[in-house]
Amino acid sequence: MPLLLLILLLAVLGYMWITRRNSTLTRSCRWRQERSAGQWRCVSCGAVKPGEAEPRDCFRPRA
């Protein structure tokens, strides 16, 4: 039983690591969809991205 829990824990951590690598979003990124305009707007920095799919990249300028 402990071996099964260890394998499950490693699988969850591996999944989280792989999904994190495919995105540049930060905790500050809050994308909201504006359906009438057909675009996404970041509540934090005000960046705008057209399209239907939720953005997976942060467009905030690096400091």
Number of C-alpha atoms within 10 A of each C-alpha: 5 7 8 9 10 11 11 12 12 12 12 11 11 12 11 11 11 10 9 11 9 10 12 12 17 11 6 12 21 15 22 14 19 14 10 6 9 11 18 22 19 19 13 12 15 14 15 17 17 14 14 12 10 14 22 13 12 18 16 15 7 5 3
